[in-house]
Amino acid sequence: MSVAADSSSFGPPPFRVSVSPGKPAPGPEGRDVTAEQAEEVWRCSPARGLEGFTRFCSTFVKLMDKGTGEPVPFSLWPRQVALARELVSGTWMIVVKARQLGVTTLICAYAYWCLVYRPLFTATIVNQSKEYAEEFIDEKMRYIHENMPSFFRMPLLTDTKTKMVFGYTHRSKITACAGTDKAARSTTGNLLACDEAAYIERLAACLKAGEPTMEKAKGQVLIVSTSQGPSGDFYRRCLNAMQGKGKYKLSFMDWRSDPSR
């Protein structure tokens, strides 16, 4: 039986907006938000569910084009949309994936969406090493943040290679760390995502500490990885999910998930 997180605490962005024609409203740092911009913010909100998130990705989230180096919209493939549907519904997920399918990027965009719209939202990303943790925040999350339109981009109260704390009364934050014993003891918040989980040495300890916290907070746990073969805690959890045991829903994304392949 899979578990679903509680999404009822979603709120408006951390600035007041108005959709009254021709009446701008104050945005972050005192900038005005036009009625059209306010309407777009609402269209991308969790109040619109999956449609809101996919629109958020295609409207506000930018990725670096590997050919030109320029920012381009994050337009989801059909298989990514299917996974996004589970994310937005709050489902606890185990995702077994091939490489280079944008799953980590999708989780990064989803975390950012939650951080923007949910007051006091806390996300913890557990990686296989400090270097991968820094890559998640300092490259992926930072690129999304810096390419947000100015009227939508929140200031950062804390800004390091492994942690971002967003401003205003939201005080939402995201932290990335290596899967060590320390990470296992400090896992708290609303979203726990284990990236490349099959390669996290202390995965079992991290989840043993994190799952009860997430259940109590009605949060969400995501376990994502390429396969490392038929052994280890990640493999065991996949088998349990496949047999309908435990809290997680199992999803597979093979190389055919990319329409260009």
DRENVO-234855 format. One line per 5 residues: for each residue z, x, y of C-alpha. Coordinates in steps of 0.02 Angstrom, whole numbers, plus 32768, in hexadecimal, padded with zeros to 4 digits. Layout:
<recs>
Z/X/Y; ...
</recs>
This chain:
<recs>
8000/8000/8000; 7FC9/8052/80A1; 8033/804C/813E; 7FF8/8017/81EB; 8045/8052/828D
807E/7FDC/8316; 8001/7FDB/83A6; 805F/7F5B/840F; 80A2/7FE1/8485; 7FF7/8007/84CD
7FFA/7FF1/8589; 7F89/8009/861F; 7F55/80B5/865A; 7FD8/8112/86C2; 7F92/80D2/8767
7F79/8027/87B2; 7EC9/7FE2/87B1; 7E76/7F45/87F0; 7DD9/7EF0/87B3; 7DC6/7E88/8851
7D16/7EA0/8894; 7D0F/7F1C/8923; 7DCA/7F3F/8922; 7DF2/7FF1/88EA; 7E9E/8017/88A4
7F03/80B8/88AD; 7EE0/8130/881F; 7F30/81D4/87E7; 7F6A/8245/8875; 7F46/81BC/88F3
7E8B/81B3/88D3; 7E3A/8109/88DB; 7DF7/80B5/8840; 7D67/8040/8862; 7D5C/7F95/8814
7CD0/7FD5/87A4; 7D38/8068/8769; 7DCD/7FF7/874A; 7D5F/7F84/86E3; 7D24/8017/867A
7DD6/8050/865D; 7E00/7FA3/861B; 7D64/7F9D/85AD; 7D9E/803E/855A; 7E52/8005/8543
7EAE/7FE3/849F; 7EB0/7F2B/84D0; 7DFB/7F2C/8493; 7E23/7F81/83EF; 7D9A/7FE3/8399
7D1C/7FB3/841D; 7D8F/7FFB/84A2; 7DA3/80A1/8446; 7CEB/80B9/841E; 7CC0/8091/84D2
7D45/810C/850C; 7CF3/8193/84A2; 7C42/8171/84DE; 7C75/8157/8595; 7D01/81D4/85B7
7D0A/8252/8528; 7C94/82E7/8537; 7C68/836A/84B5; 7C13/8410/84D1; 7B5D/840D/849A
7B47/84A1/8424; 7A98/84C2/8465; 7AAD/84B5/8521; 7B68/84CA/8537; 7B69/842F/85A4
7BE1/839C/858F; 7B95/8308/8533; 7BDF/825C/8506; 7C3B/824B/8462; 7BD0/81C5/8411
7C18/819A/8367; 7BB2/8195/82C6; 7BC5/80FA/8258; 7C3A/8155/81E1; 7CA4/8192/8272
7CAE/80E0/82B2; 7CED/80A7/8208; 7D77/812B/820E; 7D9D/80FE/82C3; 7DBA/804A/828D
7E46/8085/821C; 7E8F/80F6/82A3; 7E94/806A/8323; 7EE5/7FF3/82A6; 7F72/8071/828F
7F51/808F/81D6; 7FA4/8125/8184; 7F0E/8188/8146; 7EDF/8216/80D1; 7E30/8252/80F9
7DD3/82C6/8083; 7D3D/830B/80DF; 7CAF/8385/80DF; 7CA7/8406/816A; 7C5A/83ED/8216
7C66/832F/821A; 7CC7/8320/82BD; 7D62/82D7/826C; 7DD9/834B/82C8; 7D7E/8322/836A
7D8F/8269/8345; 7E4B/827B/832A; 7E57/82DF/83CB; 7DFD/8255/842B; 7E6B/81D1/83D9
7F09/8231/8408; 7ECD/8241/84BC; 7EA7/8187/84C3; 7F59/8161/8489; 7FA2/81DE/8503
7F48/818C/8595; 7F72/80D8/856B; 801E/80E1/851A; 80B9/810A/8580; 8125/8194/8536
80AC/81AB/84A6; 80CD/8249/8441; 8050/829A/83CC; 8070/832D/8358; 7FDE/838B/830A
8009/83FC/8277; 7F8D/8486/824E; 7F80/850F/81CE; 7FA5/859A/824C; 7FD6/85BB/8301
7F21/85E9/8327; 7EE0/8541/82EA; 7F6B/84E8/834A; 7F36/8540/83EA; 7E80/8515/83C9
7EA9/845C/83BC; 7F03/8454/8464; 7EB8/84E3/84C7; 7E04/84C0/8496; 7DE6/8410/8455
7E6B/83AD/84B4; 7E55/8413/8553; 7D98/83FB/8553; 7DAE/833F/8547; 7E31/833F/85D1
7DD1/83AE/864A; 7D32/8346/8637; 7D88/82A1/865C; 7D4E/8252/8700; 7DC6/827E/878D
7E01/81CA/87A4; 7E37/81C2/86ED; 7E7C/8271/86D2; 7F3A/827D/86D6; 7F92/8319/8717
7FE8/8387/8697; 80A1/83A7/86AE; 809F/8424/861E; 8001/8481/85F1; 8006/8508/856B
7F9A/853B/84D9; 7FFE/84CB/8463; 8046/8441/84D1; 800F/83C7/8558; 8082/834F/85B3
8028/82CD/861C; 806B/8295/86C4; 80A6/81F8/871B; 8121/8184/86C8; 80C3/8190/8623
8108/823B/85F5; 8099/8239/855B; 8089/82DD/8500; 802D/8335/8474; 8066/83CF/8416
800A/8436/8394; 8064/84AC/831F; 8050/850C/827D; 8092/84B7/81E0; 8133/851B/81D0
81E6/84EB/81A8; 8207/84DF/8263; 8177/8464/8275; 81BF/83FD/81E8; 8266/83EF/8242
821C/83C6/82EC; 819B/8342/82BC; 81B9/82A7/8328; 8157/8227/838A; 80D3/81A1/8372
8044/8200/8322; 804D/828B/82A1; 7FA7/82D8/826E; 7F99/8363/81EC; 7EF2/83B9/8204
7EA9/841B/8171; 7F42/83E2/8112; 7F10/8432/806D; 7F27/84DB/80BF; 7FD1/84B8/8110
8050/851B/80AC; 80E4/84AB/80D7; 8088/8405/80D4; 8105/83B0/8062; 8198/83E3/80D0
8140/83AB/816F; 8118/8300/8127; 81C3/82EC/80D8; 820F/8302/8185; 8188/82A7/81E5
8165/820B/817F; 8212/81BA/8194; 820A/81DC/824F; 815E/818C/825D; 8195/80F5/81F6
822D/80DB/8264; 81C4/80E9/8303; 813A/807C/82B7; 80C8/8110/82D1; 8032/8154/8272
8013/81E6/81FD; 7F67/8232/81E0; 7F46/82B5/8159; 7E9A/8302/8167; 7E4C/8391/8107
7DBC/83DD/80AA; 7DE4/83F1/7FF2; 7E39/848B/7FAA; 7E26/8456/7EF5; 7E8F/83F3/7E78
7F3C/8434/7EA3; 7FBE/8430/7F2C; 8015/83A9/7F90; 7F77/836D/7FE7; 7F20/8352/7F41
7FB7/82F5/7EFB; 7FBC/8282/7F92; 7F02/825F/7F80; 7F1B/822B/7ECB; 7FAC/81B9/7EF9
7F47/8166/7F83; 7EB3/8152/7F0E; 7F24/80F7/7E93; 7F6C/8088/7F1C; 8014/80DF/7F1C
8073/810D/7FB8; 8054/80EA/806F; 7FA5/812F/808B; 7EF4/80EF/8086; 7E77/816D/8042
7DCF/818C/8096; 7D41/8202/8065; 7CC3/824B/80DE; 7C3D/82B5/808A; 7BAE/8316/80D9
7B42/8279/80DE; 7BB7/8231/8164; 7B52/8295/81E3; 7AAF/8233/81FD; 7A54/82D2/822E
7A6F/8325/8185
</recs>
